[in-house]
Amino acid sequence: MFFFLFPLIFPSVLALGNIKCPILFDGRVHKNVQPADFDKNSSIYDHQFVHGQNQTWAEIIKFPEGVPPSLFEISTNTKAVEVTINQNSIFVPGGDPPVPETGFRRSELIPALNNGTDITVQGTRTFHWSIRNDPTRPLNLSHEYHPVWHETADFSTSEITFLTGKPFNQSFDPTVHDPKTLRLAGRQSNSPETTFFQTPFLDDVWHNWAVTLGFETNLLTVYYSIGLEPLKLVAGPAFNNNSGGGQFHTGVFKLPTGPLGIDVLHQGFQESPINEGLIFGSIFIEDSNSGCVTLGN
């Protein structure tokens, strides 16, 4: 590994810390940033997508107090960011006419430069994030959640999906699958055969993840650690269909409950009121064409 920094790409938020590979997107949030800054054109995240109709990021984004720095935020001027959902977190996609996705509740951050065919989906890239729960805004783990995923550019599927909660697909045996689990799955995320790695979702601690995707090689590699421990290889390299480009989502995507066969976009049950959130840190994308992956300090 080597030091290679890009201070001109995102000068407002780049934290020159312990990342040792070329940075393509640095999503760590500067301590001076306010929630309303996510609604501005200048935001490093897409200021329009993805959140409920008539909602703003100023209403959604929180900065929890007392949360220690995540693995790649030590000695940087950055802070953890919490993404929340409530009963009004209903996304309305394009269409004629547009049809609200009433089955889901969702708020997700997407890198502003990530248009589906940009540099983050070419060659070999490593996607980093750290995640922890918020005991004041707990998830309802009787639902399935996707805190992170990489969606293909045509919106038809995802190359990877990061899940927690009770799987909507009831083919999972509830007697052996603890819903309080973090699971990294490949394409067709609801098939147990595509699970590359899973671990208990422990409370009040950072869970650090990195996934290397070869968009031409169709290889996937998973790294994981807890707290401030360096990342370790836990799965791969292994085959995964990484075709389709697309966008990197981090946030809270909550599926409904209901019988198999329902239209999950527009049907199913969501309780009300909802006050849920997940805390993120160390979000960045690095160039791993040379085999470089940042594992820790």
N, C-alpha and C positions, 0 to 999 in steps of 0.2 A: 504494500500500500504506500501511497505517497501523498504529500500535500499539494493540492491544486485548487485554488480558490478563484471564484468569479465575482469580485466585488462590484462589478458594473451591471450584473443582471438584475438584482433586486436590492439596490443600495439602501432602501428604506427599512428593510427587515433582515438583511443578511447578517447572521451572527457568526463571526469568524472564530469558530471554536474548534472542536475536535473531529470534524468531518475530514476525512483524508482522501477522498476521491472527488473527481470533477462534479460539481453541483449543477444540475439542470434546472431544478426548482427548489427553492428554500422556503418552506412554509412555516418556519418558526416565527412566532409573533413577537414583535418588539414590545417592551414594557410600556411604551408610551401610546400604543395603539388602543383605541376605544371601540366598543361594539359598533357604533355608527360608522366607523371607518370601513367596515366590511361592505357598506352600501355604496361606497364611492367607486367611480371608474378607476381610481388609482389603487384599489385593493389588489393584493397579490392573488386573492381568490375571486372567482367569478362573482360579481356583485349582484347578479340576477338569479342565479340558480345554485342550489335547488332548495326551495322552501315553499311553505303554504301560500296560497293566493292571498294577497293583501297583507302578508306579513313582511317584516323587514328584518335584516340581520341584527339591527339594534335591539330588537325584541328577543332574538333567539340566542345570540352569543353572550356567554357569561365568562368572567374571569374569576375562578374560585380562589379564595384566600387560603393561605396556609398550606398550599400544595407544593411539595418540594420539586426541584427541577428534575426533569426526565433525563434519560441517559445522555442525549446529545444537546442538552441545554445547560450543562454544568459550565460555570464561568462565562456565560453569555448573557446578554442584556435582553433576554426573551422570557416569556411566561406561558404557562399552560392556558389552553382555551377550551371552554366547554360548549358543546353543541347540544341544544335542547329541543324537545318537541312538546306540543300540547294538543288539545283536541282540535285546534284549528290548523294543524300542520298538514293540510291537504293540498297536494300539488296539482296544478292544472296544466297539462302539457299542451303543445300546439295541436292543431287539428281543426277541422271544419265540419261540425262545431267542436270546440274543445270540450273534453269530457273529464271532469275532476276524478282523480284517483282516490275515490272515497274508501277503498279498502285499506289503503296505507296511511301511515303518519310518517312524515319524513322531513329531515333537514340535513343537507349535505354540502360540504365545502368541496369545490373543484378548483384546481389551479387555473388561474386566469389564462395562462398560455396554452392550456391543454384543450385544443380544439378537435381532437380526434385523430389528426394525422401529423401532429407536431413532433418535435425532437424527442419528447418523452416516450414515444411509442415506436422508436426506430432502434435497430440494433439490439443491444442488451442493456437493460435498465434495472436498477434496484430501487424499490419503493419502501420507504421507511415510515414507521409510525410507532408511537407509544400510546398506551391507553390505560385508563383506570376508571373505576366506578365513582359515582357521587352518591354517598349515603343519604344525602338530602333530596336527591331526585332519582330514586331507585327504578330500575327497569322492572317491568312485569314479565318475569321469565316464563310465564305460560304462553308467551308469544315468541316467535322467531324474529331476531334482529340481525341486520347486516350493518355493522359499524364501518366497514371498509369493503370496497370492491372496485374492480376495474372493469368497466362496462365497455362493450364493443361499440364502435362508432355508429353502427346501425341500430343500436339499442335493443338488439334481439337476444343477447345473452351476455355473460361476463367471463373473462378469462380466469379471474380468481374471485372468490367471495369469502369474506371473513365473517363468521357467524357466532352468535350466542343465543341462548334461550331454547325453548322447546321447539324442535324442528316441525315445521308445518307438515312435512311429508311423514305420515304416520307409519311408513315402513321402518322407521327407526324404532327400536325396542325401548320404550321408556324405562324399563327396569334396568337397562345397562347404560343409558345415555343420560347423564346429569345435565339438565338445562343450564346450570351455572358453569358452562364450559366455553372456552374460546377455541374455535375450529377454523383452520385454513383449508379451503377446498378449491379445487380447480374448476374447469368448465363443467357445466351441469351440476351446480353446487349442492343440489338436494340428493345426489346419489352418494351413498356412503363409500363407494369404491373410489371416489375422487378426493376423499379426505387425505391430505398430506401430513397434517400434524394437528393435535389438539392437546389442550392443557386446562386444568381447573382455572376458573376466573376468580382468583383470590381478591378479597376486598382490600381497599386502601393501600394499594401498591401498584407501581408501574409495571405493565407488561410490554416488553419491547419486541417489535417485529421488523423483519426485513424480508422482502420477497424479490428475488431476481427473476426477471422474465426475459427470455430470449425471443424476440418477436420474429426472428428468422429461423432460429434453431429449434423453436418449440420446446425449450427446456425451462423447468421451473425449479428454484432452490429456495428453501425456507430457513431462516435464522430466527432464533428466539432467545430472550433472557428475561429475568425478572429483577426489579429494583435497579441498581446501578451496575449489575454484572454485565460484562461484555457479551455481545451476541455470540451464539454458538450455532453451528450447523445442526439442524434437526431433521431435515428431509431433502432429498434430491442430491444432485440434479436428476430430474425425472421428466419423462415426457408429459407435456400439457399442450393442448391446442391453444396457442397464444395469438392466433390470427385475428384480425379485425380491428387493430388499432384501438381507439377509444379514449375514455376518460377515467381518471382516478378519483374516487369518491371517498370522503371521510366524514362521518357524522352519525346520525341515528336514522335508520330505515326500519320501520316496524311493520311486520306483516299482521294481518288480522288472524283471528281464530275462526274455525268453522270446518265443516265437513270437506273431505277431499272432493275435488271436482268443481268447486265454486270458482268463479272469476275473481281471483284475489285482488285484482286491480280495483274492482268496483263493488265487491261483496264481502261478507264476513263481518265479524264483530270487533269493534274497538270501544273500550270503556271510556267513560267521561266522568269527571275531568281527568286530564293527563298532565303530569308534570314530571318529565323524565329527562335525563341527560347523561352524556358520557364526556369524560375529560381526555383531551389529546395533547400530546407534545411531540417534539422531535419529528415532525412531518417534513420529509424532503425526498427528492428523487435524484439519484446520482447515475452517472455514466459508468457502466461496468463492462464496456466493450473490451477493455484490457484485462478483465478478470478482477478488477478492483471492487471490493465491498468493504465499507467501513463497519467495523465490529465493536469498537469502543474507544476509550481513551488511549 
